[in-house]
Structure formats: structure tokens, C-alpha cells
Amino acid sequence: MTGPEENYSADAEASSRDPHDWGRAMALALTRLAEQLAPEDSENRHASLVDRPLQLRIIDDGGGVTITISTPTDSGH
């Protein structure tokens, strides 16, 4: 039996339950995830997200939602 797969993960909160209002929270979560994946001296951190499998989770958080985006630690990069 193998152990649980580890992931990089980042989240952000949106103050609305309407998906049309989630753009900034999605972008913030993606930026935080890219910062974890890219080398510190990288000039194009967001390139670290290209061709990676990403998992999206949206959790009800009272008046809004928490958006979590994660990716496996070992995805061939």
C-alpha cells in the first residue's frame, strides 16, 4: 500500500457565492501556488503551472467560498 499523495496547495477567499465573482480569488490562489512551485529567482513564476494537473475545490464559507487549488508534488517537473 502506498502512502497518501502529497500536494502543493494554495487557497483564497471570495466574499460571494456567485461564480461570476470568483475571478480574483482564483487568480490569487493560482499565484500563491505558482510561488510555491517556481524557483525563487524565476522571472516567470506562472510558467510553473503550465502542463500541470490542477485540482480545484470550492468550499462554502458562510457568505462566500474558499477556493483551493492543488497539484501533486511529483508531476513530472
C-alpha positions in Angstrom: 0.0 0.0 0.0 1.3 3.4 -0.9 1.1 6.5 1.4 -1.1 9.4 0.7 0.0 11.6 -2.2 1.4 14.9 -1.1 0.3 18.1 -2.9 1.2 21.7 -3.2 -1.9 23.7 -2.3 -3.0 27.3 -2.1 -6.3 28.9 -1.3 -8.1 32.3 -1.3 -11.4 33.5 -0.2 -14.2 35.1 -2.3 -16.8 37.1 -0.5 -19.6 36.0 -2.8 -21.2 32.6 -3.7 -21.8 33.7 -7.3 -19.2 32.1 -9.6 -19.0 35.3 -11.7 -17.4 36.9 -8.7 -14.6 34.3 -8.1 -12.1 35.5 -10.6 -9.8 37.4 -8.2 -9.8 34.6 -5.7 -9.0 32.1 -8.4 -6.1 34.3 -9.7 -4.8 34.8 -6.2 -4.9 31.0 -5.4 -3.1 30.3 -8.7 -0.4 33.0 -8.0 0.2 31.6 -4.5 0.5 28.1 -5.9 2.9 29.3 -8.6 5.1 30.9 -5.9 5.4 27.6 -4.2 6.4 25.7 -7.4 8.8 28.1 -9.1 12.4 28.6 -8.1 12.9 31.8 -6.1 14.9 33.6 -8.8 12.3 32.7 -11.5 11.2 35.6 -13.7 8.1 33.8 -15.0 6.6 32.0 -12.0 3.3 31.3 -13.6 5.1 29.1 -16.2 5.4 26.6 -13.4 1.7 25.9 -13.7 1.7 25.1 -17.4 1.0 21.4 -18.2 0.5 20.5 -14.5 -2.6 18.7 -13.4 -4.5 21.0 -11.1 -7.3 20.2 -8.7 -10.0 22.8 -7.8 -12.0 22.6 -4.6 -14.7 25.1 -3.7 -15.9 25.2 -0.1 -19.0 27.1 1.2 -17.7 29.6 3.7 -20.8 31.4 5.0 -21.4 34.3 2.7 -18.7 33.4 0.2 -16.5 30.5 -0.7 -12.9 29.3 -0.2 -11.2 28.3 -3.4 -8.4 25.8 -3.1 -6.1 24.8 -6.0 -3.6 22.0 -5.6 -1.2 19.9 -7.7 0.8 16.8 -6.9 4.4 17.3 -5.7 5.6 14.9 -8.3 4.0 15.6 -11.7 7.0 15.1 -13.9 8.5 18.5 -13.4 
